[in-house]
């Protein structure tokens, strides 16, 4: 699977090469996963659409009170 660079970064194996913002590359499974985890890149599928995977721990519960929706945060 390919990744799209969202931050400029040097190549790990070739110090003279820089990846620019917007470059779509395939560096191999491990290096792609590392770049996405370090927030240097996002996943791109075959149709060139981005799959942003940013982990979040915020959850919302939505309940109805009459016709009005009330949002509440999950208490920890």
N, C-alpha and C positions, 0 to 999 in steps of 0.2 A: 504494500500500500504506500502511496506517496504522501509527502507532507508539503505544506506551504509555509515558507519562512515568514514570521511576523516581526522578527528582530534580526538585525545584522549579526552575523556570527562567523568566526574563522573555522576553516575545515580542521578537524582533529588530526587527520593524517598528513595534510599538506598545508603548512602554515602560511604559504604565500597566497592561498585561495580564500576568498571571502564570499559568503552567501549573503545576498542582498534581500531586503524586504520584498516579498512577492515571488521569489524563486520557488518553483515547484520541483522537488528533488525526491529521489529514493535512495537513502543512505544505508539501507539494510534494516532488518527488523529491530535490532537492539539500539542502533544509533537513532532511528526514527522515534522510537519510544522514549529515549533519553531526551531528545530535542523537544518533544511535546511535553514531557514531565517538567522540564526546565523552563517552559513557557517561551521557547524560542520559535516554535512552529505549531501548526494545527494540522489535523488529519484532513486529507482530501481524497474523495472517492474517484472512481473512473470518470464521472461526469464533471469533474472539477468543482464540485460543490463542497464547501468546507464543513467539517464536522467538529464543532468546537466542543471540547470536553474539559470543562473546568469543574473540579469537584467542589461541591457546596455542602454545607451542613445546616443550612437554614431550611426549615420546614414550616408550612403554613397550614392551618386548619381553617376551613371556611364553613360557617354555619349560617342558617337563615333565621332572621328575626323579623317575622312578618314578611314584607317584600324587600327588605333591606339586607344586603350581604354584609357580614361583619368579619373582618380578617383578624386573626389572633396569632401570636407567635407561640411556638411550642416551648413550654417552660422546661428547664433542665434541672 
